[in-house]
Amino acid sequence: MRLRHKVAVVTGGTSGLGRRIAEALLREGAQVVCAARSERDMPAITELAGPRAAFHHVDVRDPDSVRGLMSFAQDRFGKLDICVANAGVTRDGPVHRLDPKEWDEVLDTNLTGAFHCMQAAVPYLQLSAGTLINVSSALSTRVSPGATAYSVSKAGLDMLTRAAAVELGALGIRVNAVAPGFIGEGMGSRLSDNDLVWDDYRTRLVSGRLGTGDEVGRAVVFLASPDGGYVNGHVLEVNGGLQWA
Ligand SMILES: NC(=O)c1ccc[n+]([C@@H]2O[C@H](COP(=O)([O-])OP(=O)(O)OC[C@H]3O[C@@H](n4cnc5c(N)ncnc54)[C@H](OP(=O)(O)O)[C@@H]3O)[C@@H](O)[C@H]2O)c1
């Protein structure tokens, strides 16, 4: 129970990796607001944690909506200690054919959405010496043809993490990221379902298997808890080892 009495917000906390991150935080005793545009797996999360889990509607692309989310966490649980910017989307296509609207959707959600979370959470986190954790990706530092918009958004998120850690250190706020590799839940499960892509990618997995959402959740718990108290401005790869040409 390393996070007893802590209050967390997890964007995209209603499905896939976000659900597993929320569950890992709840298992450690935290109170968690799961936020997204729809409730998805919320009934299962509430079943696990009862009133320690709450849902709030948010669209991370809208700064007013994100400010409303942080205010909800404060009203519901009395403070905010941990903000996990996990909400993300991917739109595949080579750079010369990708619809500019899809490019905007990916950048607005994955990068600007995390920036909105940061801005809205800081007034609360500076009162609690809290922490921000962004969910990046193995593709922030590796080229995968067809995933350029996604990779660019996550590369920006890595730098946002490092820069914000320096700027927010004086306020007592730590900022880190986890960069999951290929996980058998959420958008990662679509990869292993595609034989063509999977035949190539499976050879790159040093651990010989996909990761689990729970393994990502445990890495987030480490960064959020006193165990990770001297880790700051770091992007923690959670990928079982990846070989990449
Ligand atoms: N799964 C993997 O293998 C993997 C690997 C590396 C990194 N990641 C990262 O992990 C994070 C979670 O992805 P996932 O795999 O769990 O995918 P997922 O199952 O599709 O979950 C994405 C979550 O984000 C929410 N979301 C999307 N757009 C949003 C918006 N504008 N405002 C608020 N919430 C929004 C979705 O809910 P609504 O649609 O209801 O809003 C959903 O809860 C992403 O940042 C992704 O890049 C995943």
The ligand as an SDF file (V2000), in Angstrom:
LIG
                    3D

 48 52  0  0  0  0  0  0  0  0999 V2000
   -0.8170   -0.7170  -26.0140 N   0  0  0  0  0  0  0  0  0  0  0  0
    0.4390   -0.5730  -26.3480 C   0  0  0  0  0  0  0  0  0  0  0  0
    1.0900   -1.5290  -26.8230 O   0  0  0  0  0  0  0  0  0  0  0  0
    1.1330    0.7550  -26.1360 C   0  0  0  0  0  0  0  0  0  0  0  0
    2.5120    0.8230  -26.3420 C   0  0  0  0  0  0  0  0  0  0  0  0
    3.1700    2.0270  -26.1310 C   0  0  0  0  0  0  0  0  0  0  0  0
    2.4690    3.1410  -25.7120 C   0  0  0  0  0  0  0  0  0  0  0  0
    1.1130    3.0510  -25.5260 N   0  0  0  0  0  0  0  0  0  0  0  0
    0.4250    4.2700  -25.0560 C   0  0  0  0  0  0  0  0  0  0  0  0
   -0.4350    3.9260  -23.9920 O   0  0  0  0  0  0  0  0  0  0  0  0
   -1.5020    4.8790  -23.9200 C   0  0  0  0  0  0  0  0  0  0  0  0
   -2.8260    4.1320  -23.8260 C   0  0  0  0  0  0  0  0  0  0  0  0
   -3.0280    3.4240  -25.0580 O   0  0  0  0  0  0  0  0  0  0  0  0
   -3.8080    2.0170  -25.1420 P   0  0  0  0  0  0  0  0  0  0  0  0
   -2.9420    1.0830  -25.8670 O   0  0  0  0  0  0  0  0  0  0  0  0
   -4.3200    1.6440  -23.8170 O   0  0  0  0  0  0  0  0  0  0  0  0
   -4.9880    2.4240  -26.1370 O   0  0  0  0  0  0  0  0  0  0  0  0
   -6.5740    2.4190  -25.9510 P   0  0  0  0  0  0  0  0  0  0  0  0
   -7.0420    1.1420  -25.3650 O   0  0  0  0  0  0  0  0  0  0  0  0
   -7.0830    2.8460  -27.2860 O   0  0  0  0  0  0  0  0  0  0  0  0
   -6.8450    3.5540  -24.8590 O   0  0  0  0  0  0  0  0  0  0  0  0
   -6.7490    4.9110  -25.1580 C   0  0  0  0  0  0  0  0  0  0  0  0
   -7.4800    5.6680  -24.0640 C   0  0  0  0  0  0  0  0  0  0  0  0
   -7.3460    7.0820  -24.3110 O   0  0  0  0  0  0  0  0  0  0  0  0
   -8.6390    7.6760  -24.2650 C   0  0  0  0  0  0  0  0  0  0  0  0
   -8.6560    8.8470  -25.1400 N   0  0  0  0  0  0  0  0  0  0  0  0
   -8.3710    8.8930  -26.4660 C   0  0  0  0  0  0  0  0  0  0  0  0
   -8.5260   10.1570  -26.9240 N   0  0  0  0  0  0  0  0  0  0  0  0
   -8.8950   10.9160  -25.8540 C   0  0  0  0  0  0  0  0  0  0  0  0
   -9.2140   12.2780  -25.6860 C   0  0  0  0  0  0  0  0  0  0  0  0
   -9.1830   13.1570  -26.7130 N   0  0  0  0  0  0  0  0  0  0  0  0
   -9.5480   12.7280  -24.4530 N   0  0  0  0  0  0  0  0  0  0  0  0
   -9.5900   11.8520  -23.4100 C   0  0  0  0  0  0  0  0  0  0  0  0
   -9.3190   10.5520  -23.5060 N   0  0  0  0  0  0  0  0  0  0  0  0
   -8.9740   10.0850  -24.7270 C   0  0  0  0  0  0  0  0  0  0  0  0
   -9.5940    6.5800  -24.7210 C   0  0  0  0  0  0  0  0  0  0  0  0
  -10.9250    6.7530  -24.2470 O   0  0  0  0  0  0  0  0  0  0  0  0
  -12.0890    7.5070  -25.1070 P   0  0  0  0  0  0  0  0  0  0  0  0
  -11.8830    7.1370  -26.5440 O   0  0  0  0  0  0  0  0  0  0  0  0
  -13.3640    7.0250  -24.4950 O   0  0  0  0  0  0  0  0  0  0  0  0
  -11.8650    8.9780  -24.8520 O   0  0  0  0  0  0  0  0  0  0  0  0
   -8.9700    5.3580  -24.0320 C   0  0  0  0  0  0  0  0  0  0  0  0
   -9.4080    5.2720  -22.6940 O   0  0  0  0  0  0  0  0  0  0  0  0
   -1.3790    5.7410  -25.1730 C   0  0  0  0  0  0  0  0  0  0  0  0
   -0.7570    6.9640  -24.8460 O   0  0  0  0  0  0  0  0  0  0  0  0
   -0.4850    4.9200  -26.0830 C   0  0  0  0  0  0  0  0  0  0  0  0
    0.2230    5.7270  -26.9900 O   0  0  0  0  0  0  0  0  0  0  0  0
    0.4340    1.8950  -25.7370 C   0  0  0  0  0  0  0  0  0  0  0  0
  1  2  1  0
  2  3  2  0
  2  4  1  0
  4  5  1  0
  4 48  2  0
  5  6  2  0
  6  7  1  0
  7  8  2  0
  8  9  1  0
  8 48  1  0
  9 10  1  0
  9 46  1  0
 10 11  1  0
 11 12  1  0
 11 44  1  0
 12 13  1  0
 13 14  1  0
 14 15  2  0
 14 16  1  0
 14 17  1  0
 17 18  1  0
 18 19  2  0
 18 20  1  0
 18 21  1  0
 21 22  1  0
 22 23  1  0
 23 24  1  0
 23 42  1  0
 24 25  1  0
 25 26  1  0
 25 36  1  0
 26 27  1  0
 26 35  1  0
 27 28  2  0
 28 29  1  0
 29 30  1  0
 29 35  2  0
 30 31  1  0
 30 32  2  0
 32 33  1  0
 33 34  2  0
 34 35  1  0
 36 37  1  0
 36 42  1  0
 37 38  1  0
 38 39  2  0
 38 40  1  0
 38 41  1  0
 42 43  1  0
 44 45  1  0
 44 46  1  0
 46 47  1  0
M  CHG  2   8   1  16  -1
M  END
$$$$
